[in-house]
Structures are given as structure tokens and as C-alpha cells.
Amino acid sequence: MTLEIPGQHGPGIRDLAAITELQGLKINSVVGAGPSVDIAVSGINVIDTIIAAFQFNRDATAGLIDFIEQTSVAVIASAGNIQLTGIGTVGDKVVVVWFDKDPDD
């Protein structure tokens, strides 16, 4: 029988902590809304942390698509809703990446 010391030959405590933390990472693609209007994001809660928010802005013909990073204006407005303060995203898709601080909720 061999006793392994964590971190020497197999996953160590730090490795397991990192894997556990990554399990709380969530991503969702949702339909946009008007400026500072609630955008429904299933599973997000006010205690969570937004890691990134991206707007896929397309012109009327869908021939031109802009990819705009909007993390600095993204806020969790309430359970299940975010807002992009002052940014209109009607007709666009918004991709939200967040850390779920309570994945058991």
C-alpha cells in the first residue's frame, strides 16, 4: 500500500480547490433589452459575481455583427435579472459569465 502526499503525484489540495471553484462558473446567452432594463438570466442571484458580459450587436441586415465587452456596466439587478446600465441591447444577444457563489441554491 502506498500513501500519496497531496500535490506530489496526484491532485493536491490547491488543485482540488481550483476545480471546485470552476464548478461555480456559469455562462448564459440571453436576449437583450432597453437601456437599464432587466435582462432575464436564469440562475443568477444577487450574491453572485459577474465575470464578463458581452453584447453581440448586429445591424438591421445582420450583415455586420459587433462584439462589445460590457462588463463595466453590468450589474445584478435582482435574482434572475441583470442590467447593462445605460446600454440598449434590444434585438441583440448578451452573453453573461458569472461565478455562482451558492451552486446548491
N, C-alpha and C positions, 0 to 999 in steps of 0.2 A: 504494500500500500504506500502511495506517495502523497505527501501533503504539499499542495501548491500554495505558495505565498502570493496573495493578490498583487497583480501588477508585474510579476516576473515572467510568467509563462502564459497566463490566461488573462482574461479581462480583470482589471483591478477595480478598486472602489471608485476611482475617478472616472474610469471608462463606463462603469455601470451608472453613475450619476449623470453623465452626459447622455447616455442612451435614454434614461428615464426622462430627462428634460426634453429631449427631442420628441418624445411621445406626446408632449403637450402642444407641439406646433400644429396649427390648423391653417388651412387655406380654403378660400371660397370665392367663386366668381358670381357676382350678383348684378342685377340691373340697376343703373344709376337713377338719380333723382335731381330735383332742382337744387339751387344753392342753399346750403344749410338745412336741407330737408332730410328726414330719416331715410336711411337705406337699410332694408332688412338684411341681416346677416345671421343666418341660423347658427345657434350655439355660442355666440359671443356674449360675454357678460361684463358688467361694469368693472369687475376686479381684474379682468384680463388686460394684456398689453398688446397694442398694435405694433407689429414689427415693420410692416410695409403696407402701403396702399397704392395701387396703380390704376390709372384711368386709360381705357382704350377708347380714344376719341376718333370717330370716323366722320367724314364729310357726308353730305346728302346722297352721294352716289356710291358710297362705301369704297371709292377708288383710292382714297388716302386715309390711312389709319395712323394716328399719332399715339405713341405710348408715353404717358405723362406720369411721373412719380409724384404722388400727392400725400405722402406720409406726414409731412409737416402740418397739414390742415385736417388730418383725420382724427376724429375723436369718437369714443364710445358714448353715445347719447343716452342709451338705456339698454336693458337686457334685450338682445336681439336686434339692436339698431346702432349704426354708425352714422356720422355726418361728415361731409367734407366742407368745412367752414368756408363759406363764400364761393364755392366752386360748383357750377352746374354740370351735371353729368347725364341729363335726360337723353335717352337714346344711345347711351354708351354702356359699356361693361366696366365694372370696377372689380379688381382682384384685391382681396384683403388677406394678409398673412398676419396671424396673431398667435400669441402664446396663451394657451388656456391654463390659467393658474389652478383651476379645480376641475380636472378632466372627469371626475366622477359625478359632476352635477348634471 
